[in-house]
């Protein structure tokens, strides 16, 4: 690194500085002001003390037009902030599918090597199922693991984003993937969401799974509450042969299950059943 005449430290990504007018314009969506700043030679890759670039700002606020201007002016599409997050992570966190599309068009990595939440994790946190669907279609890893959050499925269940959970499961996410032996069903029990509990079990969720404290999902519910009664019912009532067959078929088909099922020469009613529509 070197120090320029203005006393700023020049690094690979730009200038270490406080928030610049470019950051402010990108954050607020002031397109004309941002355009003028760029035309005057303002650095589009200037970073604040927490390594946030103007592109991070634009994406976190869902300012698509600003993101386009910055990228056209040479903004680094996969720049990392102090937490390691890329602009794509921020766009997914904002649930801004338009920003996500723009970043992908400019070559943003769907699976950047991170030690924290992936873009798909962030999309699941925001609860935008269309964003989750887009990320999966672009090759996002369904089993990407974060040491704090677990898999994207864990995140979606913890936040009770049922639509996102369904998208993940239909795409082939492993329903019994564990974080410290804690499954998505443990999360569903903790948030006391009966609809979520039933969906996970329909996809083969193991009601007997124990976490690192030796607890089953039902152990996180209040006795006689709807979630408790639901889990106890499934503990005491084996799944039907029909349901077991559906789970087995989907597991055998893997993450391309929906595509395969849709092409089968069988009645639409059965396709819908196999696809959990």
PLY file of the C-alpha trace (Angstrom):
ply
format ascii 1.0
element vertex 277
property float x
property float y
property float z
element edge 276
property int vertex1
property int vertex2
end_header
0.00 0.00 0.00
1.01 3.65 -0.43
-0.21 7.03 0.76
-1.41 9.51 -1.86
-1.06 13.30 -1.80
-4.38 13.65 0.04
-3.16 11.44 2.87
-5.38 8.48 1.93
-4.03 4.94 1.92
-4.27 3.39 -1.52
-4.98 -0.34 -1.58
-5.97 -2.91 -4.17
-9.58 -1.84 -4.05
-9.29 1.92 -3.82
-8.95 4.48 -1.01
-9.37 3.84 2.70
-11.54 6.80 3.65
-14.65 7.82 5.51
-17.92 7.63 3.64
-17.55 9.60 0.43
-20.15 11.55 -1.59
-20.23 8.50 -3.88
-21.24 6.30 -0.94
-23.95 8.77 0.03
-25.36 9.09 -3.49
-25.40 5.30 -3.95
-27.06 4.78 -0.56
-29.77 7.39 -1.19
-30.44 6.50 -4.81
-29.40 9.92 -6.14
-28.73 8.72 -9.67
-28.03 12.09 -11.28
-25.65 13.13 -8.50
-23.85 9.80 -8.71
-23.51 10.14 -12.47
-22.02 13.60 -12.09
-19.55 12.41 -9.47
-18.42 9.56 -11.70
-18.03 11.91 -14.68
-15.83 14.15 -12.53
-13.55 11.20 -11.78
-14.72 10.16 -8.32
-13.42 6.76 -7.23
-16.21 4.17 -7.48
-14.15 1.69 -5.45
-13.48 3.96 -2.48
-13.96 2.02 0.76
-15.09 3.24 4.15
-13.27 2.20 7.32
-15.41 -0.95 7.42
-14.47 -1.77 3.82
-17.91 -0.95 2.43
-17.85 0.22 -1.18
-20.48 2.39 -2.88
-21.68 -0.78 -4.64
-22.31 -2.42 -1.26
-24.34 0.66 -0.28
-26.41 0.63 -3.46
-27.17 -3.08 -3.22
-28.05 -3.02 0.47
-30.61 -0.29 -0.26
-31.89 -1.92 -3.46
-30.76 1.04 -5.58
-30.58 -0.79 -8.92
-29.88 2.20 -11.15
-27.02 3.30 -8.92
-25.60 -0.22 -8.98
-25.71 -0.18 -12.79
-23.85 3.14 -12.93
-21.19 1.95 -10.51
-20.62 -1.32 -12.32
-20.43 0.44 -15.69
-17.79 2.74 -14.19
-15.65 -0.19 -13.02
-16.93 -1.01 -9.54
-15.58 -4.34 -8.30
-18.53 -6.71 -8.42
-17.16 -9.11 -5.79
-15.65 -6.57 -3.39
-15.58 -7.70 0.26
-16.57 -5.62 3.27
-15.04 -6.10 6.72
-17.36 -9.08 7.35
-16.40 -10.66 4.04
-19.79 -10.01 2.44
-20.01 -9.16 -1.26
-22.50 -6.80 -2.93
-24.47 -9.91 -3.98
-24.82 -10.86 -0.31
-26.15 -7.37 0.39
-28.58 -7.41 -2.55
-29.94 -10.75 -1.34
-30.17 -9.42 2.22
-32.22 -6.51 0.90
-34.43 -8.90 -1.08
-33.72 -6.78 -4.18
-34.06 -9.24 -7.03
-33.35 -6.52 -9.61
-30.01 -5.72 -7.98
-29.28 -9.43 -7.82
-29.92 -9.79 -11.54
-27.68 -6.82 -12.38
-24.83 -8.23 -10.29
-25.18 -11.68 -11.85
-25.11 -10.11 -15.34
-21.77 -8.55 -14.38
-20.30 -11.85 -13.25
-20.91 -11.81 -9.50
-19.96 -15.12 -7.87
-22.99 -17.04 -6.66
-20.83 -19.09 -4.30
-18.03 -16.76 -3.18
-15.54 -18.37 -0.79
-16.87 -16.98 2.48
-16.49 -17.78 6.16
-19.87 -16.25 6.83
-23.38 -16.36 5.37
-23.57 -16.99 1.61
-25.78 -14.97 -0.75
-28.34 -17.79 -0.53
-28.32 -17.58 3.27
-28.96 -13.85 2.98
-31.85 -14.39 0.54
-33.40 -16.83 3.00
-33.02 -14.32 5.82
-34.78 -11.63 3.80
-37.62 -14.02 2.99
-37.74 -13.24 -0.75
-38.64 -16.61 -2.28
-38.16 -15.28 -5.83
-34.62 -14.28 -4.91
-34.03 -17.70 -3.35
-35.36 -19.37 -6.50
-33.12 -17.24 -8.73
-30.02 -17.97 -6.68
-30.71 -21.70 -6.81
-31.25 -21.58 -10.58
-27.84 -19.87 -10.88
-26.16 -22.73 -9.00
-26.17 -21.58 -5.37
-25.07 -24.39 -3.08
-28.05 -25.67 -1.12
-25.85 -27.09 1.62
-23.56 -24.08 2.03
-22.75 -24.06 5.74
-22.26 -21.12 8.04
-20.79 -21.82 11.48
-23.45 -19.64 13.13
-26.54 -20.10 10.95
-26.07 -23.61 9.58
-27.52 -24.21 6.10
-29.88 -21.90 4.17
-32.71 -24.24 5.23
-31.84 -23.67 8.89
-31.98 -19.92 8.30
-35.31 -20.00 6.48
-36.87 -22.11 9.23
-35.48 -19.97 12.04
-36.98 -16.89 10.35
-40.26 -18.73 9.57
-40.08 -17.95 5.86
-42.26 -20.86 4.77
-42.24 -19.99 1.06
-38.44 -20.01 1.08
-38.41 -23.31 2.95
-40.64 -24.86 0.31
-38.44 -23.58 -2.52
-35.34 -25.01 -0.84
-36.91 -28.39 -0.14
-38.36 -28.69 -3.62
-34.91 -27.89 -5.00
-33.43 -30.80 -3.07
-32.13 -29.26 0.16
-31.38 -31.95 2.73
-34.19 -31.76 5.27
-32.18 -33.48 7.99
-28.91 -31.59 7.53
-27.55 -30.77 10.96
-25.80 -27.86 12.65
-24.32 -29.20 15.90
-26.81 -32.04 15.40
-29.63 -29.47 15.25
-31.95 -29.93 12.28
-34.37 -27.57 10.57
-37.15 -29.34 12.48
-35.56 -28.26 15.76
-35.76 -24.67 14.51
-39.39 -25.11 13.49
-40.20 -26.44 16.95
-38.39 -23.54 18.61
-40.41 -20.97 16.67
-43.57 -22.99 17.38
-44.74 -23.01 13.76
-47.05 -25.97 13.13
-47.27 -25.38 9.36
-43.51 -25.41 9.13
-43.25 -28.54 11.26
-45.73 -30.37 9.06
-43.99 -29.30 5.85
-40.60 -30.52 7.06
-42.06 -33.85 8.13
-43.81 -34.19 4.76
-40.35 -33.85 3.19
-38.92 -36.54 5.47
-37.91 -34.52 8.54
-36.81 -36.82 11.38
-38.94 -36.19 14.49
-36.55 -38.36 16.53
-33.36 -36.44 15.68
-31.45 -35.25 18.74
-29.27 -32.15 18.92
-25.99 -31.77 20.84
-28.02 -31.41 24.06
-29.77 -34.70 23.41
-33.10 -32.98 22.72
-35.65 -33.94 20.09
-37.72 -31.24 18.34
-40.67 -31.93 20.65
-38.49 -31.12 23.66
-38.50 -27.47 22.54
-42.27 -27.18 22.68
-44.64 -26.56 25.56
-46.59 -29.65 26.61
-50.09 -29.83 25.06
-49.40 -26.86 22.76
-50.26 -27.27 19.04
-46.58 -27.78 18.02
-46.14 -30.36 20.80
-49.30 -32.25 19.85
-48.27 -32.19 16.19
-44.81 -33.62 16.85
-46.10 -36.22 19.30
-48.66 -37.32 16.72
-45.91 -37.95 14.16
-43.73 -39.65 16.78
-46.55 -42.09 17.53
-47.98 -42.44 14.04
-45.78 -43.92 11.29
-45.93 -42.21 7.91
-48.21 -43.89 5.40
-46.72 -46.13 2.73
-47.83 -43.52 0.20
-45.90 -40.77 1.98
-42.85 -42.96 2.51
-42.85 -43.73 -1.21
-42.98 -40.03 -2.04
-40.08 -39.22 0.29
-38.01 -42.13 -1.06
-38.66 -41.13 -4.67
-37.69 -37.51 -4.05
-34.51 -38.55 -2.23
-33.60 -40.83 -5.12
-34.17 -38.09 -7.69
-32.01 -35.62 -5.77
-31.78 -31.89 -6.47
-33.14 -32.34 -10.01
-36.28 -33.97 -8.67
-38.75 -31.32 -9.79
-37.42 -31.33 -13.35
-37.61 -35.11 -13.57
-41.08 -35.38 -12.01
-42.49 -32.74 -14.37
-41.42 -34.83 -17.39
-43.00 -38.09 -16.21
-45.84 -39.46 -18.32
-48.27 -39.60 -15.40
-51.42 -37.66 -14.42
-50.91 -34.05 -13.31
-52.51 -34.86 -9.97
-49.71 -37.32 -9.19
-47.07 -34.86 -10.40
-48.49 -32.27 -8.05
-48.41 -34.74 -5.19
-44.80 -35.71 -5.85
-43.84 -32.04 -6.18
-45.58 -30.98 -2.95
-47.63 -28.31 -4.73
0 1
1 2
2 3
3 4
4 5
5 6
6 7
7 8
8 9
9 10
10 11
11 12
12 13
13 14
14 15
15 16
16 17
17 18
18 19
19 20
20 21
21 22
22 23
23 24
24 25
25 26
26 27
27 28
28 29
29 30
30 31
31 32
32 33
33 34
34 35
35 36
36 37
37 38
38 39
39 40
40 41
41 42
42 43
43 44
44 45
45 46
46 47
47 48
48 49
49 50
50 51
51 52
52 53
53 54
54 55
55 56
56 57
57 58
58 59
59 60
60 61
61 62
62 63
63 64
64 65
65 66
66 67
67 68
68 69
69 70
70 71
71 72
72 73
73 74
74 75
75 76
76 77
77 78
78 79
79 80
80 81
81 82
82 83
83 84
84 85
85 86
86 87
87 88
88 89
89 90
90 91
91 92
92 93
93 94
94 95
95 96
96 97
97 98
98 99
99 100
100 101
101 102
102 103
103 104
104 105
105 106
106 107
107 108
108 109
109 110
110 111
111 112
112 113
113 114
114 115
115 116
116 117
117 118
118 119
119 120
120 121
121 122
122 123
123 124
124 125
125 126
126 127
127 128
128 129
129 130
130 131
131 132
132 133
133 134
134 135
135 136
136 137
137 138
138 139
139 140
140 141
141 142
142 143
143 144
144 145
145 146
146 147
147 148
148 149
149 150
150 151
151 152
152 153
153 154
154 155
155 156
156 157
157 158
158 159
159 160
160 161
161 162
162 163
163 164
164 165
165 166
166 167
167 168
168 169
169 170
170 171
171 172
172 173
173 174
174 175
175 176
176 177
177 178
178 179
179 180
180 181
181 182
182 183
183 184
184 185
185 186
186 187
187 188
188 189
189 190
190 191
191 192
192 193
193 194
194 195
195 196
196 197
197 198
198 199
199 200
200 201
201 202
202 203
203 204
204 205
205 206
206 207
207 208
208 209
209 210
210 211
211 212
212 213
213 214
214 215
215 216
216 217
217 218
218 219
219 220
220 221
221 222
222 223
223 224
224 225
225 226
226 227
227 228
228 229
229 230
230 231
231 232
232 233
233 234
234 235
235 236
236 237
237 238
238 239
239 240
240 241
241 242
242 243
243 244
244 245
245 246
246 247
247 248
248 249
249 250
250 251
251 252
252 253
253 254
254 255
255 256
256 257
257 258
258 259
259 260
260 261
261 262
262 263
263 264
264 265
265 266
266 267
267 268
268 269
269 270
270 271
271 272
272 273
273 274
274 275
275 276
